[in-house]
Amino acid sequence: MLKTEMRNPASMHLDRMDTLSMLRLINRENARAVEAVEEALPAIARAVDAVTAAFRAGGRLFYIGAGTSGRLAVADAAECPPTFGVSPDMVVGILAGGERCMTRAGEGEEDNGEAGRRDLLQYQPGPRDVVVGISAAGGAAYVLGAVAAAREAGSVTVGLTCNADSRLAAETDIAICTDTGPEVVTGSTRMKAGTAHKLVLNMLSTCGMVQTGKVRENLMINLKPTNQKLRRRMIGIVTALTGMEAEAAEALLEQHGWSIPAAVDSLKDPEDR
């Protein structure tokens, strides 16, 4: 039996627990998500290196999943443009059933392998791209269909799962298994399995962006001045990188079209640029 489908001995009497005991149990089990990610770091590092190589070659990162996995995919992809100032086409999240399944469960969608193939192929993946199939159980036909299509297109394939012996792990170039074990509510992988996968997706996109120059020190240098909060943050970043006062930093940004790299680099000696 898959670990994600097993009953958790610690929660056998969940329905008779008081609120605080229930919360303590869930929180203890959530800690396992972090431990599982720690154990999977060598595989995650291989995937990050593949993502970085893809970005450097002008390629893309695709996430594809059904249900919770697909929603996590869309959420991480959606945050990349505002965080790193990149095109929405650079990191793409694909959810089985499309937008309607972001807010309404479409349980049957994961069984359609042809739909997974079709949904990925509409983006015309190729050898410069990385495709991450996400399935806690590791057997969602939708994801397996997409991964098969990605392999045929020459893309690097990554399988993100919670079951090491799953088909997804076997049928991808890089298998990331976050072994979170049985859930507090049996089979409800929206819980610690989903938490672990959220952590991994953050790592894949963030590290790939950092390694391709979208972050300086630990600062987001490609922000856009689309609201007052972000304008203030951009001014703060320039002051942190240059040591100048906020008023001067704002004036410098104005001079350089509100581009943090252009503003900061304008102060460098020409030979150091």
Beta strands, then each sheet from edge to edge (+ up, - down):
strand 1: 61-65
strand 2: 91-95
strand 3: 130-134
strand 4: 156-161
strand 5: 174-177
strand 6: 215-216
strand 7: 219-220
sheet 1: 2+ 1+ 3+ 4+ 5+
sheet 2: 6+ 7-
end
